[in-house]
């Protein structure tokens, strides 16, 4: 109101005043207006809760017309030192050109990130520039607002570092590894070059963890990580993908051979025993490798390829390189797993029975029950195809229980059909997975109770791998099975690495000689020597013997002459359906 009264009072000109001279009353109005305008600007800026300043466009660089206390504090200025130094802030913050570009444009506002100094340890600001209302007679102006985001950026960086690193080893984790592989794929596509991914898995870590505890397991993982780092070149990336699995990203300077050299260095680094407390531990590893190709566009593909190769390396004991087509095969196995699960639920599988012949009498001593699957669309699916899938997926447990129940029930049906107990046994195969995952003793008891079959007419066949994987557990389970008076056979004997000490301690009744030795007997003296040695060993241990793969009468005669107890093979009969097997039994033993 006071300004309005002064303006009206001075709006009339004095007639006697010399118009050639500036009117002092007009100057008074201008001074009052500027005073009120500056005070209004100061009040406006002070009300803004962040650092803010009014920028004016001049003939030279843009300059700061007014700034609030928060802006001066952010710029490192005190109230006493702010005068005459505010314009230097724009130069220090490198904002002169962005502001000039904005004022020359038609934009109403702009926003961008700005970092003072280094990205790490520096100050991070969010810069906002907004155009102010144009006032006649005054230069063009804009409002500059600075929001300090340093704490937020540092927190985000810290959280991201935690999210991308393994807390135990400090190595990058799976997420960080995938990001690095994605970046390598982009570089490869844009600039060329080649790289490979290795996946390293500690083959016996789970057993060590079970025996020694999680703290010792963590210590072993840390020690392994250090050794892996020492085996890599500068620039190679090591990450912990999870558990006892590590991933390595390699730049191939001299072609694919670099990946194989790195894998061998890794194996050599882990070959030296680890000393933890008073223990000396040897750690074996499986290494799978996948090379970059044009068909790979995402990190998950090449890491998955390396993991598929690593699974093969666990079996072969060598460094394995991914081969095209393995993913398709893996998908087919997964599809087969789904169909096998449904087949087990719908009882679509059946057993075939291969006769086991007593070589001394020529009579049928028993049958081996073999699982068969006739797919409604694909026809007969080989056990060599679906049994490994069942073992890998765990379906071997319900499949094994079904085989026990069906085989014992079938033998009792034969007894009822014949009108008397038949002097034959039935043999059912037990997988290593079933031996270690299932309560086998309970499964056998249930099958015998449901069928009413006597325990001595059931034979369980286990391979050497079942026993070698965990000899102590195998020993407990087998001794438990002997409570039912059943017989136990070691299948495929001679192809594994059985310890004679365990062979002597285990309650094994029958050694089954693998067909690889039997089929070569007529042409290879070494095979004859091996078979003779197995027969002598079995005789010394009080065990019976069964030869597999007998396909010629000469083989049967030779085995009988050497003292083999029983034999089975196509020379006698192929695996037969239940009714045909019973007819074969009644005819041969008549």
Secondary structure, DSSP 8 states (H G I E B T S, - for coil): -HHHHHHHHTSS--TTS-TTS--HHHHHHHHHHHHHHHHHHHHHHHHSSSEEEEEE--SSS-EEEEE-HHHHHHTT--HHHHTTTHHHHHHHTT-HHHHHHHHHS--SEEEEEEEES-TTTSEEEEEEEEE----TTS--EEEEEEEE-HHHHHHHHHHHHHHTB-TTT-SB-HHHHHHHHHHHHHHHHHH---EEEEEEEETTHHHHHHHH-HHHHHHHHHHHHHHHHHHS-TT-EEEEEETTEEEEEEE-SSSTHHHHHHHHHHHHHHHS-EEETTEEE---EEEEEEE--TT--SHHHHHHHHHHHHHHHHHHSS-EE--TTHHHHHHHHHHHHHHHHHHHHTT-EEEEEEEEEETTT-SEEEEEEEEEEEETTTEEE-HHHHHHHHHHHTTHHHHHHHHHHHHHHHHHHHHHHHTS--S-EEEEEE-HHHHHHS-HHHHHHHHHHHH---GGGEEEEEEHHHHHHTHHHHHHHHHHHGGGT-EEEEEEETSS---HHHHHHS---EEEE-HHHHTTTTT-HHHHHHHHHHHHHHHHHT-EEEE----SHHHHHHHHHHT--EE-STTT---B-HHHHHHHHHHHT-
